[in-house]
């Protein structure tokens, strides 16, 4: 398999990456801050987890219908609307820390998240030069991952030092600033999924799509658990350890995603599926020792590497099993797995953590990661 030398980056891709970067910077900046905001306001672990879970639920519900919306309004309008919904509602949190208000804002931002990520994945797949789709998806993933590298630890660090209000304002600004980039995209309307074989429900029943989605959902469940609860699981005087661990995870995720993309275009993405899940499993096992800073950071590095590689491998495999008319549907399914897994991790494990504690909750998370090895092993024969 020999990739072409056609450049991956073009004007439309750069505009897309700019808009995506701003929207996801806002998302990651508040990902761990909002749970801390609720915890400081007196919400229990269930309420803390609901903030992330409600956002992911709204994202999932949007993703179930987003292909129809894209057919009606096109990529440009959908991306601009997503940025607007990411940024403007955050300012309401300046008025109150009431749980109901936080949940409403989280839900609206979840709709924005669904629009931004589905448009991003579908457009990148369509714009990629022949033979370079995995690498293009990896580059998109790295740009999308940079906000995680910066935003999650920066949000925790800033909220500890200057308070929550300035972080909320910053999150609104970084989402709204790239609106001109989104509006500069051509008003592309994707090929209707009605003209392509199958539907989102049909893709869920197709093993070639369902297995990668299920694997990715399991790994993403771990990401939702760690992003929401790791800052609370470490000793109270060691939140800096959580910030460092989440930073290390984000860096490892970005590096692994780019490396997986380059490998996939040359040797086939399918070969990396089992090793990627194994890395996530090993990292998840280590993170159960939250009292040890070394184990926590090392575990998050390994989990981040597995998470990043799994992101690229599953998305590349699913796009390879699609034709261009199905890219929107495939992107929606992959992002459905991402956000559904993330939300289930935050809410489901959050409900368990209250009665059983953080260590047991993290051990259950590691067990879910182990279970993902089964469909990964079955899917390895598909390859590329």
C-alpha positions as CSV (number, residue, x, y, z in Angstrom):
1,X,0.0,0.0,0.0
2,X,1.7,3.2,-1.2
3,X,0.1,6.5,-0.1
4,X,0.1,9.4,-2.6
5,X,2.3,12.5,-2.1
6,X,-0.7,14.8,-2.5
7,X,-0.7,17.3,0.5
8,X,-3.3,16.6,3.1
9,X,-3.8,20.2,4.1
10,X,-5.8,22.5,1.8
11,X,-7.7,25.7,2.4
12,X,-11.0,23.9,3.3
13,X,-9.2,21.5,5.6
14,X,-7.4,24.4,7.4
15,X,-10.6,26.2,7.9
16,X,-12.2,23.0,9.3
17,X,-9.3,22.4,11.6
18,X,-9.4,26.0,12.9
19,X,-13.1,25.7,13.8
20,X,-12.7,22.3,15.3
21,X,-9.8,23.4,17.4
22,X,-11.8,26.3,18.9
23,X,-14.9,24.2,19.6
24,X,-13.0,21.3,21.2
25,X,-10.8,23.7,23.2
26,X,-14.0,24.9,24.9
27,X,-15.2,21.4,25.4
28,X,-12.0,20.1,27.1
29,X,-11.4,23.3,29.1
30,X,-14.6,22.5,31.0
31,X,-14.6,18.8,30.9
32,X,-13.1,18.3,34.4
33,X,-13.9,21.8,35.6
34,X,-17.7,21.5,35.5
35,X,-17.7,18.3,37.7
36,X,-15.4,20.2,40.2
37,X,-17.8,23.2,40.1
38,X,-20.7,20.9,41.1
39,X,-18.6,19.1,43.7
40,X,-17.6,22.4,45.3
41,X,-21.3,23.5,45.2
42,X,-22.2,20.4,47.3
43,X,-23.4,17.9,44.6
44,X,-22.8,14.2,45.3
45,X,-20.9,11.9,43.0
46,X,-24.1,11.0,41.1
47,X,-24.7,14.7,40.4
48,X,-21.1,15.3,39.5
49,X,-21.3,12.4,37.0
50,X,-24.6,13.7,35.6
51,X,-23.0,16.9,34.3
52,X,-20.9,14.9,31.9
53,X,-23.5,12.3,31.3
54,X,-26.2,14.7,30.3
55,X,-23.9,16.4,27.9
56,X,-23.0,13.1,26.3
57,X,-26.7,12.0,26.2
58,X,-27.6,15.2,24.3
59,X,-24.7,14.6,21.9
60,X,-25.8,11.0,21.3
61,X,-29.4,12.0,20.7
62,X,-28.2,14.7,18.2
63,X,-26.0,12.1,16.4
64,X,-29.0,9.8,15.9
65,X,-30.6,12.5,13.6
66,X,-27.6,14.6,12.5
67,X,-27.4,13.1,9.0
68,X,-30.8,14.4,8.2
69,X,-29.9,17.8,9.6
70,X,-26.7,17.9,7.5
71,X,-28.8,17.1,4.4
72,X,-31.0,20.1,5.1
73,X,-28.5,22.8,6.2
74,X,-25.1,21.6,5.0
75,X,-21.7,21.3,6.8
76,X,-21.0,25.1,7.1
77,X,-24.2,26.0,8.9
78,X,-24.0,22.9,11.1
79,X,-20.5,23.7,12.2
80,X,-21.3,27.3,12.9
81,X,-24.3,26.3,15.0
82,X,-22.2,23.9,16.9
83,X,-19.6,26.5,17.8
84,X,-22.4,28.9,18.9
85,X,-24.0,26.3,21.1
86,X,-20.6,25.4,22.6
87,X,-19.8,29.0,23.6
88,X,-22.8,31.1,24.4
89,X,-24.6,28.9,27.1
90,X,-21.4,28.8,29.3
91,X,-22.0,32.4,30.3
92,X,-25.1,31.3,32.2
93,X,-22.9,29.5,34.7
94,X,-21.7,32.9,35.9
95,X,-25.1,33.4,37.4
96,X,-25.6,30.3,39.4
97,X,-24.1,26.9,40.3
98,X,-27.6,25.3,40.7
99,X,-27.5,21.7,39.5
100,X,-30.4,22.1,37.1
101,X,-28.8,25.1,35.4
102,X,-25.5,23.3,35.0
103,X,-27.3,20.3,33.5
104,X,-29.2,22.4,31.0
105,X,-26.0,24.2,29.9
106,X,-24.3,20.8,29.6
107,X,-27.1,19.5,27.5
108,X,-27.0,22.4,25.1
109,X,-23.2,22.2,24.8
110,X,-23.7,18.5,24.1
111,X,-25.7,19.3,21.0
112,X,-22.9,21.6,19.9
113,X,-20.4,18.9,20.4
114,X,-22.3,16.4,18.3
115,X,-22.5,18.9,15.4
116,X,-18.8,19.8,15.5
117,X,-17.4,16.2,15.7
118,X,-19.7,14.6,13.1
119,X,-19.0,17.4,10.6
120,X,-15.3,17.2,11.3
121,X,-14.9,13.4,10.8
122,X,-17.0,13.3,7.7
123,X,-15.4,16.3,6.0
124,X,-11.9,15.1,6.7
125,X,-12.6,11.6,5.2
126,X,-14.0,13.2,2.1
127,X,-11.2,15.7,1.7
128,X,-8.4,13.2,2.2
129,X,-6.1,12.4,-0.8
130,X,-6.3,8.8,-2.2
131,X,-4.3,6.4,0.0
132,X,-3.9,8.9,2.8
133,X,-7.2,8.7,4.6
134,X,-5.8,7.1,7.8
135,X,-3.1,9.8,8.0
136,X,-5.6,12.6,7.3
137,X,-7.9,11.2,10.0
138,X,-4.9,11.0,12.3
139,X,-3.9,14.6,11.6
140,X,-7.5,15.7,12.3
141,X,-7.4,13.6,15.5
142,X,-4.1,15.2,16.6
143,X,-5.5,18.8,16.1
144,X,-8.7,17.7,17.9
145,X,-6.5,16.2,20.6
146,X,-4.4,19.3,21.3
147,X,-7.2,21.0,23.1
148,X,-7.3,17.9,25.4
149,X,-3.6,18.3,26.0
150,X,-4.0,21.9,26.9
151,X,-7.6,22.3,28.0
152,X,-8.2,19.5,30.6
153,X,-5.1,20.3,32.9
154,X,-5.4,24.0,32.2
155,X,-9.0,24.1,33.3
156,X,-8.2,22.3,36.6
157,X,-5.1,24.5,37.2
158,X,-6.9,27.8,36.4
159,X,-10.0,27.0,38.4
160,X,-7.8,26.2,41.4
161,X,-6.0,29.5,41.1
162,X,-8.3,32.2,39.7
163,X,-11.7,30.6,40.2
164,X,-14.4,29.1,38.0
165,X,-15.9,32.3,36.5
166,X,-12.8,33.4,34.4
167,X,-12.6,29.8,33.1
168,X,-16.2,29.9,32.0
169,X,-15.6,33.2,30.1
170,X,-12.5,31.8,28.5
171,X,-14.4,28.7,27.4
172,X,-17.1,30.9,25.8
173,X,-14.5,33.0,23.9
174,X,-12.4,30.2,22.5
175,X,-15.6,28.6,21.0
176,X,-16.9,31.8,19.5
177,X,-13.7,33.1,18.0
178,X,-13.4,30.6,15.1
179,X,-17.0,31.3,13.9
180,X,-15.6,33.3,10.9
181,X,-13.5,30.2,9.9
182,X,-16.6,28.0,9.9
183,X,-18.6,30.5,7.9
184,X,-15.8,30.7,5.3
185,X,-16.3,27.1,4.4
186,X,-18.3,26.5,1.2
187,X,-21.9,25.6,1.9
188,X,-21.4,21.9,1.2
189,X,-24.4,19.7,1.5
190,X,-23.4,16.0,1.8
191,X,-24.8,13.3,-0.4
192,X,-28.0,12.1,1.1
193,X,-27.7,9.0,3.1
194,X,-31.0,7.9,1.5
195,X,-29.0,7.4,-1.7
196,X,-26.5,5.2,0.1
197,X,-27.1,1.6,1.1
198,X,-28.1,1.1,4.7
199,X,-29.0,3.5,7.6
200,X,-27.5,4.2,11.0
201,X,-29.5,1.4,12.5
202,X,-28.4,-0.9,9.6
203,X,-24.7,0.0,10.3
204,X,-25.2,-1.0,14.0
205,X,-26.4,-4.4,12.8
206,X,-23.4,-4.8,10.4
207,X,-20.5,-6.5,12.2
208,X,-18.0,-4.7,10.1
209,X,-19.2,-1.4,11.6
210,X,-20.7,-2.6,14.9
211,X,-17.5,-4.3,16.2
212,X,-15.2,-1.3,15.8
213,X,-17.9,0.9,17.3
214,X,-18.4,-1.4,20.3
215,X,-14.6,-1.6,20.9
216,X,-14.3,2.1,20.7
217,X,-17.3,2.7,23.0
218,X,-15.7,0.5,25.7
219,X,-12.4,2.3,25.6
220,X,-14.1,5.7,25.6
221,X,-16.1,4.6,28.6
222,X,-12.7,4.5,30.4
223,X,-11.9,8.0,29.1
224,X,-15.2,9.3,30.5
225,X,-14.5,7.8,33.9
226,X,-11.0,9.2,34.2
227,X,-11.8,12.7,32.9
228,X,-14.7,13.0,35.4
229,X,-13.4,11.3,38.5
230,X,-9.6,11.1,38.5
231,X,-9.3,14.7,39.9
232,X,-11.6,13.6,42.8
233,X,-10.1,10.1,43.2
234,X,-6.6,11.2,44.0
235,X,-5.8,12.5,47.6
236,X,-7.4,15.9,48.2
237,X,-4.0,17.6,48.5
238,X,-2.7,16.1,45.2
239,X,-5.0,17.4,42.5
240,X,-1.9,18.5,40.6
241,X,-1.2,14.7,40.1
242,X,-4.5,14.4,38.4
243,X,-3.7,17.4,36.2
244,X,-0.3,15.9,35.2
245,X,-1.8,12.5,34.6
246,X,-4.5,13.8,32.3
247,X,-2.0,15.9,30.5
248,X,0.2,12.8,30.0
249,X,-2.8,10.9,28.7
250,X,-3.6,13.6,26.2
251,X,-0.1,13.8,24.9
252,X,0.2,10.0,24.6
253,X,-3.2,10.0,22.9
254,X,-2.2,12.5,20.2
255,X,1.2,10.8,19.5
256,X,-0.4,7.4,19.3
257,X,-3.2,8.5,17.0
258,X,-0.7,10.1,14.5
259,X,1.5,7.1,14.6
260,X,-1.4,4.7,14.0
261,X,-2.5,6.8,11.0
262,X,0.9,6.6,9.4
263,X,1.1,2.9,10.1
264,X,-2.4,2.3,8.8
265,X,-1.9,3.8,5.4
266,X,1.2,1.7,4.9
267,X,0.4,-1.7,6.5
268,X,-3.3,-1.7,7.4
269,X,-5.1,-0.4,10.4
270,X,-6.6,-3.7,11.4
271,X,-3.2,-5.0,12.7
272,X,-3.2,-2.4,15.4
273,X,-6.6,-3.1,16.9
274,X,-5.7,-5.7,19.5
275,X,-2.4,-4.0,20.6
276,X,-4.3,-0.7,21.0
277,X,-6.9,-2.2,23.3
278,X,-4.2,-4.1,25.2
279,X,-2.4,-0.8,25.9
280,X,-5.7,0.7,27.2
281,X,-6.3,-2.4,29.4
282,X,-2.8,-2.2,31.0
283,X,-3.2,1.5,31.7
284,X,-6.6,1.1,33.2
285,X,-5.3,-1.6,35.5
286,X,-2.5,0.7,36.7
287,X,-4.8,3.6,37.4
288,X,-6.7,1.7,40.1
289,X,-3.7,2.5,42.4
290,X,-4.8,6.1,42.7
291,X,-2.7,6.5,46.0
292,X,0.4,6.1,43.9
293,X,1.3,9.2,41.7
294,X,3.7,7.0,39.7
295,X,1.1,4.3,38.9
296,X,-1.5,7.0,38.2
297,X,0.6,8.9,35.7
298,X,2.1,5.7,34.1
299,X,-1.4,4.2,33.8
300,X,-2.8,7.3,32.1
301,X,0.1,7.4,29.7
302,X,-0.6,3.8,28.6
303,X,-4.3,4.3,28.5
304,X,-3.8,7.4,26.5
305,X,-1.7,5.6,24.0
306,X,-4.3,2.8,23.6
307,X,-7.1,5.3,23.4
308,X,-5.4,7.4,20.7
309,X,-4.5,4.4,18.6
310,X,-8.0,2.9,19.0
311,X,-9.5,6.2,17.9
312,X,-7.7,6.2,14.6
313,X,-7.9,2.5,13.9
314,X,-11.6,2.1,14.5
315,X,-12.5,5.3,12.5
316,X,-10.2,4.3,9.6
317,X,-11.6,0.8,9.5
318,X,-15.2,2.0,9.5
319,X,-14.5,4.6,6.7
320,X,-12.7,1.9,4.7
321,X,-15.8,-0.2,4.9
322,X,-18.0,2.7,3.7
323,X,-18.4,4.5,0.4
324,X,-18.3,8.3,0.1
325,X,-22.1,8.6,0.3
326,X,-22.0,6.9,3.7
327,X,-19.3,9.0,5.4
328,X,-21.8,11.1,7.3
329,X,-23.6,8.0,8.6
330,X,-20.3,6.4,9.5
331,X,-19.0,9.5,11.2
332,X,-22.3,9.7,13.2
333,X,-22.0,6.0,14.3
334,X,-18.3,6.4,15.3
335,X,-19.1,9.6,17.3
336,X,-22.1,7.9,18.8
337,X,-19.8,5.2,20.1
338,X,-17.4,7.9,21.4
339,X,-20.0,10.1,23.2
340,X,-22.2,7.2,24.3
341,X,-19.2,5.4,25.9
342,X,-18.0,8.6,27.5
343,X,-21.4,9.4,29.0
344,X,-22.1,5.9,30.2
345,X,-18.7,6.0,31.9
346,X,-19.4,9.2,33.7
347,X,-22.9,8.4,34.8
348,X,-22.9,4.6,35.1
349,X,-19.6,4.3,36.9
350,X,-20.4,7.5,38.8
351,X,-23.5,5.8,40.3
352,X,-21.3,2.9,41.4
353,X,-18.5,5.0,42.8
354,X,-20.9,6.4,45.5
355,X,-21.4,3.1,47.3
356,X,-18.2,1.2,46.3
357,X,-15.6,3.9,46.1
358,X,-13.2,5.1,43.5
359,X,-10.8,2.2,43.5
360,X,-13.5,-0.4,42.9
361,X,-15.1,1.9,40.3
362,X,-11.8,2.1,38.5
363,X,-11.4,-1.7,38.7
364,X,-14.8,-2.2,37.1
365,X,-13.7,0.2,34.4
366,X,-10.6,-1.9,33.8
367,X,-12.8,-5.0,33.5
368,X,-14.9,-3.4,30.8
369,X,-11.6,-2.6,28.9
370,X,-10.6,-6.3,29.2
371,X,-14.0,-7.3,27.7
372,X,-13.3,-5.2,24.6
373,X,-10.5,-7.5,23.7
374,X,-13.0,-10.1,22.6
375,X,-14.5,-8.2,19.6
376,X,-11.1,-6.8,18.9
377,X,-9.7,-10.3,18.5
378,X,-12.7,-11.3,16.3
379,X,-12.3,-8.2,14.1
380,X,-8.6,-8.6,13.5
381,X,-9.3,-10.9,10.4
382,X,-10.9,-8.0,8.5
383,X,-7.6,-6.0,8.4
384,X,-7.0,-3.7,5.4
